[in-house]
């Protein structure tokens, strides 16, 4: 059965974009204040990662909310329903390329943070091989760059000169396979590094200097693992699914899945904020104290006048 983007379905997607975006913008000031002010001294690396990755996530949400890009026709290009709604086809390609590049950068920042965390913690247990870690960082950076360029060329292929366009079309299937391979390596990388961090945590617990350090490590590990699951569910798996669906040549189905992927991607920052504010204890206490009133009991002495008989 053919699935077509009806006006009703389009309205639902637009509403989801706005609701998710507004909720994110409301929570953002509390989130930033908690990360900047309420982070403990031992959480400096984690705080730095959150602050570095935030602009990319925020930019993604802003693009979705301000422009509300919807895939609605067989040309597989955006039609904008937001405050800013350009009509030119080139803007569709620019927005799609920007969202893809930002998503790739954000995903790899999280992956690098996990790898770096494993490297830092493992120094208390074994002597890590610095060359191997540098190679991994270089591999992540180079493959990220190749994927961003490759996907951008695919997105803008219809606007390229004829000679270049013919070359791109001849290698189109291979470029889609490369993109699928990139997504698969990131999913595999997340699963592998999460497993290694959990395994290392057991050894680290026995080698740590104090129970407080162990609790801090467990808290941050749980938070990052929850962030990884959120990233996989809301970003990497949907992107991989869209790539698989693209081989079916069913444009209506592809547009539908692309819009679902966009809605999930738009909610990624909101989910990260909720996860972080819940799992990180200092942040959760800050939020709870905002809404829970502290009742102060005031003792008023009573005086009884008595007459001396």
Buried (B, 14 or more C-beta within 10 A) or exposed (E): EEEEBEEEBBEEBBEBBBBBBEBBBEBBEBBBEBBEEBBEEEBEEBBEBBEEBBEBBBBBBBBBBBBBBBBBEEEBBBBBBBEEBEEEBEBBBBBBBBBBBBBBBBBBBBBBBBBBBBBEBBEBBEEBEEEEBEEBBEEBEEBBEEBBEBBBBBBBBEEBEEEEBEBBBEBBEEBBEBBBEBBEBBBEBBEEBBEBBEEBBEBBBEEBEEEEBBEBBEBBBBBBBBBBBBBBEBBBBBBBBBBEBBEEEBBBBBBBBBBBBBBBBBBBBBBBBBBBBEBBBBBBEBBEEEEEEEEEEEEEEEEEEEEEE
